[in-house]
């Protein structure tokens, strides 16, 4: 697993104090040789910036289960 991989910067609080925030993702991979072709699945946490995040237990459990399959 690779944790906190930067993938973008976004503007936050642009109406009061312009600032940039780094966006991160976690990558879960099966234990397979790097040269072996595989599939990809993207899990998106849909909390609407109100609840939950990529580290929520249900998201981590799903990612680990799919990576192990």
Secondary structure, DSSP 8 states (H G I E B T S, - for coil): -EEEEEEEEEEESTTTS-EEEEEEEEE---S--TTS-----------TTTS--TTSHHHHHHHHHHHH-
